[in-house]
């Protein structure tokens, strides 16, 4: 994440208006090798956390689209698991096949996993679930994200916990902020320490305000 400029440290403002000392943007993954590695991590997490399996990966537009595709390919190549994928377009197409869902044609009893990058308030997930359920009588069994920021969503609970309780689905991440901090603190990446004591203190102060219960 650091080498790909996906995880950076400094002074940032999130979409929700929070001033944060770290920022995660999976849109900065830009090469085939980076997406291959990321897809493998998603695939490993899914296989580990959903032993009963699933049928379809759904990637919300726009960042979820390459994530769902890369994960589907990794599942096939590394685990010999065939998993369909689907994604939506922001605008409803009024010609050709129409609609705003692309890829797998949903059918009743499909077990669907939503693939996201990072969630704060969970807005895109809340928009995706009604869209998916309108397509067929499906089972949305899980939401998986790359990084759990471990901060409050719309309440004092984390966004992942809120989604789990609101929709009754499993939620999990590849890594958590705590794991990232533990690994990177005072560790050199390409000869440079990216998370020193000063940045660690800023993260602790940020979590005192926005950290989830």
ROPAKOL-448853 format. One record per residue (C-alpha): residue number from 1; x, y, z. Coordinates in pm, whole numbers, always signed. Example, Ala and Ser with C-alpha at 12.3 -4.5 7.8 and 13.67 -1.06 7.14 Angstrom:
! ROPAKOL-448853
> k	x	y	z
> 1	+1230	-450	+780
> 2	+1367	-106	+714
***
This chain:
! ROPAKOL-448853
> k	x	y	z
> 1	+0	+0	+0
> 2	+280	+243	+83
> 3	+484	+156	-225
> 4	+175	+196	-444
> 5	+96	+539	-289
> 6	-237	+394	-173
> 7	-156	+461	+194
> 8	-12	+804	+270
> 9	+46	+1005	+586
> 10	+8	+1378	+642
> 11	-287	+1613	+682
> 12	-601	+1522	+488
> 13	-972	+1592	+486
> 14	-1205	+1296	+433
> 15	-1527	+1308	+233
> 16	-1714	+1305	+565
> 17	-1528	+1618	+677
> 18	-1290	+1456	+923
> 19	-930	+1582	+943
> 20	-716	+1270	+931
> 21	-338	+1205	+951
> 22	-360	+912	+707
> 23	-540	+854	+380
> 24	-623	+537	+187
> 25	-703	+555	-183
> 26	-716	+223	-371
> 27	-765	+425	-690
> 28	-386	+463	-690
> 29	-336	+95	-771
> 30	-250	+131	-1138
> 31	-57	-174	-1259
> 32	-144	-533	-1333
> 33	+97	-667	-1071
> 34	-53	-445	-801
> 35	-409	-555	-882
> 36	-300	-918	-902
> 37	-152	-900	-552
> 38	-456	-718	-415
> 39	-694	-966	-577
> 40	-503	-1251	-415
> 41	-537	-1090	-72
> 42	-912	-1048	-119
> 43	-941	-1407	-239
> 44	-748	-1544	+59
> 45	-963	-1344	+298
> 46	-1284	-1472	+138
> 47	-1175	-1835	+142
> 48	-1073	-1805	+508
> 49	-1380	-1617	+631
> 50	-1654	-1780	+421
> 51	-1592	-2155	+441
> 52	-1945	-2232	+317
> 53	-1874	-2054	-9
> 54	-2043	-1788	-221
> 55	-2148	-1747	-584
> 56	-2109	-1387	-699
> 57	-1878	-1094	-627
> 58	-2035	-751	-663
> 59	-1816	-443	-705
> 60	-1995	-108	-661
> 61	-1899	+156	-916
> 62	-1642	+275	-951
> 63	-1356	+153	-733
> 64	-1528	-176	-657
> 65	-1527	-278	-1023
> 66	-1156	-368	-1066
> 67	-1155	-515	-715
> 68	-1434	-762	-799
> 69	-1272	-858	-1130
> 70	-925	-904	-979
> 71	-1064	-1110	-691
> 72	-1265	-1334	-926
> 73	-953	-1401	-1132
> 74	-744	-1474	-821
> 75	-1005	-1717	-690
> 76	-992	-1906	-1020
> 77	-613	-1911	-1057
> 78	-508	-1968	-695
> 79	-796	-2163	-546
> 80	-963	-2319	-854
> 81	-1291	-2156	-750
> 82	-1523	-2021	-1015
> 83	-1692	-1709	-887
> 84	-1905	-1488	-1108
> 85	-1876	-1112	-1082
> 86	-2108	-818	-1136
> 87	-2093	-442	-1108
> 88	-2316	-146	-1164
> 89	-2297	+164	-1377
> 90	-2386	+496	-1221
> 91	-2624	+586	-1503
> 92	-2907	+356	-1615
> 93	-2857	+252	-1978
> 94	-3166	+318	-2189
> 95	-3059	+121	-2499
> 96	-2930	-228	-2579
> 97	-2991	-458	-2282
> 98	-3073	-158	-2061
> 99	-3044	-145	-1684
> 100	-2744	-60	-1469
> 101	-2609	-402	-1368
> 102	-2332	-554	-1579
> 103	-2185	-903	-1576
> 104	-2356	-1191	-1397
> 105	-2734	-1203	-1431
> 106	-2862	-1246	-1079
> 107	-3099	-1531	-1002
> 108	-3283	-1642	-690
> 109	-3066	-1789	-412
> 110	-2738	-1647	-545
> 111	-2498	-1594	-254
> 112	-2346	-1250	-309
> 113	-2038	-1085	-157
> 114	-1992	-710	-187
> 115	-1630	-610	-255
> 116	-1534	-259	-140
> 117	-1210	-71	-79
> 118	-1261	+132	+239
> 119	-1584	+247	+399
> 120	-1643	+535	+638
> 121	-2016	+595	+660
> 122	-2112	+296	+442
> 123	-2310	+506	+193
> 124	-2225	+307	-120
> 125	-2305	-23	+54
> 126	-2643	+108	+164
> 127	-2708	+210	-197
> 128	-2591	-125	-336
> 129	-2799	-357	-120
> 130	-3145	-237	-241
> 131	-3017	-245	-599
> 132	-2903	-605	-564
> 133	-3216	-722	-387
> 134	-3433	-569	-660
> 135	-3259	-788	-919
> 136	-3355	-1126	-765
> 137	-3423	-1301	-435
> 138	-3055	-1322	-349
> 139	-2863	-1382	-28
> 140	-2615	-1103	+44
> 141	-2388	-1299	+270
> 142	-2091	-1068	+329
> 143	-1909	-741	+279
> 144	-1529	-746	+253
> 145	-1306	-438	+243
> 146	-933	-391	+212
> 147	-876	-180	+526
> 148	-1085	-136	+838
> 149	-1016	+222	+955
> 150	-1163	+118	+1293
> 151	-1352	+442	+1333
> 152	-1708	+553	+1396
> 153	-1962	+528	+1120
> 154	-2297	+699	+1174
> 155	-2291	+613	+1546
> 156	-2028	+523	+1804
> 157	-1993	+182	+1639
> 158	-1765	+113	+1345
> 159	-1907	+131	+994
> 160	-1850	-245	+954
> 161	-2041	-322	+1273
> 162	-2325	-93	+1166
> 163	-2358	-267	+830
> 164	-2345	-610	+995
> 165	-2619	-524	+1242
> 166	-2837	-329	+998
> 167	-2840	-586	+717
> 168	-2750	-910	+894
> 169	-2445	-987	+681
> 170	-2091	-1087	+765
> 171	-1833	-806	+747
> 172	-1456	-832	+751
> 173	-1140	-671	+619
> 174	-805	-784	+484
> 175	-621	-571	+741
> 176	-708	-324	+1015
> 177	-562	+16	+1096
> 178	-416	-131	+1414
> 179	-229	-398	+1217
> 180	-100	-138	+972
> 181	+27	+86	+1253
> 182	+193	-205	+1435
> 183	+373	-311	+1118
> 184	+481	+29	+987
> 185	+578	+212	+1306
> 186	+946	+310	+1269
> 187	+990	+55	+990
> 188	+1183	+164	+682
> 189	+1007	+125	+346
> 190	+1251	+177	+57
> 191	+1491	+343	+299
> 192	+1239	+581	+456
> 193	+1034	+565	+775
> 194	+681	+663	+676
> 195	+519	+626	+1019
> 196	+737	+777	+1290
> 197	+657	+868	+1651
> 198	+508	+1205	+1555
> 199	+265	+1052	+1305
> 200	+180	+775	+1550
> 201	+82	+1039	+1805
> 202	-144	+1210	+1549
> 203	-311	+878	+1472
> 204	-369	+817	+1843
> 205	-522	+1164	+1881
> 206	-743	+1105	+1578
> 207	-863	+773	+1718
> 208	-945	+933	+2053
> 209	-1202	+1142	+1866
> 210	-1321	+907	+1591
> 211	-1219	+561	+1708
> 212	-1508	+312	+1722
> 213	-1624	+154	+2046
***
